[in-house]
Amino acid sequence: MAVIRNFRYDDLDRIAEIVSSSLGEYYPKSLYLEKSHDWEEGFLVGVEGGRVVAMLLGIVQGRFETRILMFAVERSYRKRGIGRELMERFIDLSVMKRVKRISLEVRRSNLEAIRFYEKFGFKNTGVLFMYYSDMEDGLKMAKQL
Ligand SMILES: CC(C)(COP(=O)(O)OP(=O)(O)OC[C@H]1O[C@@H](n2cnc3c(N)ncnc32)[C@H](O)[C@@H]1OP(=O)(O)O)[C@@H](O)C(=O)NCCC(=O)NCCS
């Protein structure tokens, strides 16, 4: 069973590793810190055996929306329910924040993640043409609360 808790400063190295290996993105550590200051509760990690193995970084966007900016479970820990635990916690937090919807973007080819999001009630709300740095399209998805 994974423990879900808030991000802490000493998680930074593991977060950067998970984001690079699972999402192929390399962000400066200052970006994670900046986002964590904006909305501390919205930055979640999944810990198993004392090791951070998953992360979900969400932000508040305007008065009515939260947005998932990054979400990844380390490959060898997938399909064990850790993603579900993180998503359920994030939905609860968003409900408590009294926002009306949760939004996110996902690569059009990432069918596994799209299926995962659909299971939680996210629906396709548009296409972002050539959204990613390699020119792949993004799908916009949102869940009404
Ligand atoms: C999308 C992602 C976060 C989901 O995380 P996850 O921990 O694998 O998700 P879960 O384990 O909660 O659920 C995924 C699947 O495992 C299944 N599962 C959950 N617990 C299980 C268990 N104990 N045994 C077997 N399968 C299980 C779920 O039913 C689901 O299966 P399905 O999609 O075939 O119906 C993960 O695949 C990931 O990190 N992908 C790469 C990064 C990525 O694409 N992020 C999203 C970018 S927008």
The ligand as an SDF file (V2000), in Angstrom:
LIG
                    3D

 48 50  0  0  0  0  0  0  0  0999 V2000
   -1.4660    7.1650  -15.9680 C   0  0  0  0  0  0  0  0  0  0  0  0
   -0.7770    6.6160  -14.6980 C   0  0  0  0  0  0  0  0  0  0  0  0
   -0.4190    7.7830  -13.8110 C   0  0  0  0  0  0  0  0  0  0  0  0
   -1.7280    5.6500  -13.9790 C   0  0  0  0  0  0  0  0  0  0  0  0
   -1.1070    5.2220  -12.7750 O   0  0  0  0  0  0  0  0  0  0  0  0
   -1.2590    3.7140  -12.2020 P   0  0  0  0  0  0  0  0  0  0  0  0
   -0.7040    3.6980  -10.8290 O   0  0  0  0  0  0  0  0  0  0  0  0
   -0.7280    2.7390  -13.1570 O   0  0  0  0  0  0  0  0  0  0  0  0
   -2.8530    3.6000  -12.1340 O   0  0  0  0  0  0  0  0  0  0  0  0
   -3.6910    2.4900  -11.3640 P   0  0  0  0  0  0  0  0  0  0  0  0
   -2.8620    1.3450  -10.9820 O   0  0  0  0  0  0  0  0  0  0  0  0
   -4.4290    3.1700  -10.2750 O   0  0  0  0  0  0  0  0  0  0  0  0
   -4.7060    2.1040  -12.4930 O   0  0  0  0  0  0  0  0  0  0  0  0
   -4.2010    1.7340  -13.7940 C   0  0  0  0  0  0  0  0  0  0  0  0
   -4.6680    0.3690  -14.1840 C   0  0  0  0  0  0  0  0  0  0  0  0
   -4.2160   -0.6090  -13.2470 O   0  0  0  0  0  0  0  0  0  0  0  0
   -5.3310   -1.3780  -12.8020 C   0  0  0  0  0  0  0  0  0  0  0  0
   -5.0290   -1.8210  -11.4550 N   0  0  0  0  0  0  0  0  0  0  0  0
   -5.1280   -1.0890  -10.3370 C   0  0  0  0  0  0  0  0  0  0  0  0
   -4.7950   -1.8380   -9.2610 N   0  0  0  0  0  0  0  0  0  0  0  0
   -4.4590   -3.0590   -9.7690 C   0  0  0  0  0  0  0  0  0  0  0  0
   -3.9960   -4.2350   -9.1810 C   0  0  0  0  0  0  0  0  0  0  0  0
   -3.8370   -4.3360   -7.8370 N   0  0  0  0  0  0  0  0  0  0  0  0
   -3.7030   -5.2790   -9.9740 N   0  0  0  0  0  0  0  0  0  0  0  0
   -3.8700   -5.1670  -11.3100 C   0  0  0  0  0  0  0  0  0  0  0  0
   -4.2930   -4.0530  -11.9370 N   0  0  0  0  0  0  0  0  0  0  0  0
   -4.5950   -3.0310  -11.1660 C   0  0  0  0  0  0  0  0  0  0  0  0
   -6.4660   -0.4340  -12.9040 C   0  0  0  0  0  0  0  0  0  0  0  0
   -7.7340   -1.0690  -12.9500 O   0  0  0  0  0  0  0  0  0  0  0  0
   -6.1480    0.1820  -14.2280 C   0  0  0  0  0  0  0  0  0  0  0  0
   -6.3630   -0.7880  -15.2280 O   0  0  0  0  0  0  0  0  0  0  0  0
   -7.0540   -0.4890  -16.6150 P   0  0  0  0  0  0  0  0  0  0  0  0
   -6.5440    0.8700  -17.0660 O   0  0  0  0  0  0  0  0  0  0  0  0
   -6.6100   -1.5850  -17.5190 O   0  0  0  0  0  0  0  0  0  0  0  0
   -8.4990   -0.5100  -16.2960 O   0  0  0  0  0  0  0  0  0  0  0  0
    0.5050    5.8050  -15.0640 C   0  0  0  0  0  0  0  0  0  0  0  0
    0.1790    4.8770  -16.0640 O   0  0  0  0  0  0  0  0  0  0  0  0
    1.6730    6.6400  -15.5430 C   0  0  0  0  0  0  0  0  0  0  0  0
    2.4510    7.1770  -14.7650 O   0  0  0  0  0  0  0  0  0  0  0  0
    1.8580    6.7420  -16.8840 N   0  0  0  0  0  0  0  0  0  0  0  0
    2.9980    7.4290  -17.4530 C   0  0  0  0  0  0  0  0  0  0  0  0
    2.9430    8.9170  -17.2390 C   0  0  0  0  0  0  0  0  0  0  0  0
    1.6750    9.4930  -17.8080 C   0  0  0  0  0  0  0  0  0  0  0  0
    1.2560    9.1450  -18.9080 O   0  0  0  0  0  0  0  0  0  0  0  0
    1.0780   10.4320  -17.0760 N   0  0  0  0  0  0  0  0  0  0  0  0
   -0.0920   11.1430  -17.5280 C   0  0  0  0  0  0  0  0  0  0  0  0
    0.3550   12.2620  -18.3700 C   0  0  0  0  0  0  0  0  0  0  0  0
   -0.9360   13.4210  -18.6490 S   0  0  0  0  0  0  0  0  0  0  0  0
  1  2  1  0
  2  3  1  0
  2  4  1  0
  2 36  1  0
  4  5  1  0
  5  6  1  0
  6  7  2  0
  6  8  1  0
  6  9  1  0
  9 10  1  0
 10 11  2  0
 10 12  1  0
 10 13  1  0
 13 14  1  0
 14 15  1  0
 15 16  1  0
 15 30  1  0
 16 17  1  0
 17 18  1  0
 17 28  1  0
 18 19  1  0
 18 27  1  0
 19 20  2  0
 20 21  1  0
 21 22  1  0
 21 27  2  0
 22 23  1  0
 22 24  2  0
 24 25  1  0
 25 26  2  0
 26 27  1  0
 28 29  1  0
 28 30  1  0
 30 31  1  0
 31 32  1  0
 32 33  2  0
 32 34  1  0
 32 35  1  0
 36 37  1  0
 36 38  1  0
 38 39  2  0
 38 40  1  0
 40 41  1  0
 41 42  1  0
 42 43  1  0
 43 44  2  0
 43 45  1  0
 45 46  1  0
 46 47  1  0
 47 48  1  0
M  END
$$$$
